[in-house]
Amino acid sequence: MSDEPETPKLPDEPEAPETPGLPEPIYLVLERADVVSYMGRGYPPRPGAPRLVLPPEAELTDGAVCVYPEPGRPGYTWWVLESTVYVQDAGTPDEALAALIPGSVLGSVPDPDPNPQPPLS
């Protein structure tokens, strides 16, 4: 036995509550014609307008993507054409939306080719 007094044990510090993360985006496959009709005045996309290209892992060509900017709150649905979110009634694709869809790339709609090559006969 030791003559040294025992060091009192300190109570464990309470663990900080775990902050819930944002849910992953949900990708929905829809018929292209349906999505075009839902886009309304946002289709066709205008050259120079913002666009957000989805990551290849999304495996979504035409449909919708649902994102959740706040934990525990309802999300938002964006129409997707050709794996791309264009300007639509839900709003304009921006950095905030890009942050909710990992791997997405924000850019702008390219101008059509001013000198298209004529078809070969």
N, C-alpha and C positions, 0 to 999 in steps of 0.2 A: 504494500500500500504506500501511496505517496503522501507526503505531508503538505503538498500544494493544494490550495482550494480549487474546486472544480469551476471552470469557466461556465457561467450561465449561458444557455442556448438562447439565441434571439429568435423570435418568431419569424417564420418565412414571410417574405414580402408578398403581398397579394399580386397575382399576375394581372397585367393590364388586360382588359377585355379585348378579345380579338376583333379587329375591324373587318367587317365583311368586305370582300373584294367585289368588284363589278362582275356581273355575269358575262360570259362569253357571248359574242354575237350569235344570233340564230339565223340560219340561211334557209329560205323557202324557195323551192323550185315552182315556177308558174309558167304557163304558156306565154310565149313572146307576144302574141297578138293581144292578150289580156293586159300585159304590162304596158304595152304601147298605148292602149286605150286609157289606162289609169294615169299615165304620165301627163295627159292633157296638154296644156300649152308648153310643157317642158320638153316635148318631142316634136320635131327633131332637135337635138341639142345644138346650140349656137356656137360657132367657132369663137374661141377665146374665153368661153364661160368655164367656170371651175368644174372639175370632175374628180371623182375618187375611184381609182381602179382597185378592185378587190384583190387580195392575194390569191395565188393559184390554189392554195390549200383549201380555200372556200369551196372550190369545185362547183361554182354557181355561174351559169351563163345568164339566164333570164329568170327573174323572180323578185324576191325581196330580202332585205336584211333587217333584222330587228336588233336594236342596240339599247343599252340601259345605262344612261349617264349617272344615275344615282342609285345606290343600293336600296333595295326594298321599295322602289318606286316603279310605276309603269314605264315601259320603254317606248321607243319610237320606231316606226317602220319606214324604210326608204326603198323605193322601187329600184330595181337593178336591170339594166339592159347591157348585154355583151360584157358581163362581169364589171360593169361600171355604174356608179351612182352619179347621175346628172342633176342639174338644178330642177327642182320640182316643187309642188305645193308645200311639201314638208320643210322646204328651205333650200339653202345653198350648201353644198359640201364644203367643209372647212377643216381647219386643224383639229377642232374639238371632235368632229366625227371621225377623222382619221385616227385619233388617239383611241377611240372606242373599237376600232377594227384593226387589230394587230396585223402588220404586214401590208396594209393598204398604202397606196401611193397617191398623194394629192397632186394634181396638175391642172391643165386646161385642155379644152377640146381643141384639137388641131384644126387649122384651116384646111379646106379641101385642096387637093393638088391642083394648082393653077394651070399646069401643063400636063394633063393626063395623056398617057400614051394611047394612040389609036389602036383598036384591036387588030391583030394580025389576020390577014385574009388568006 
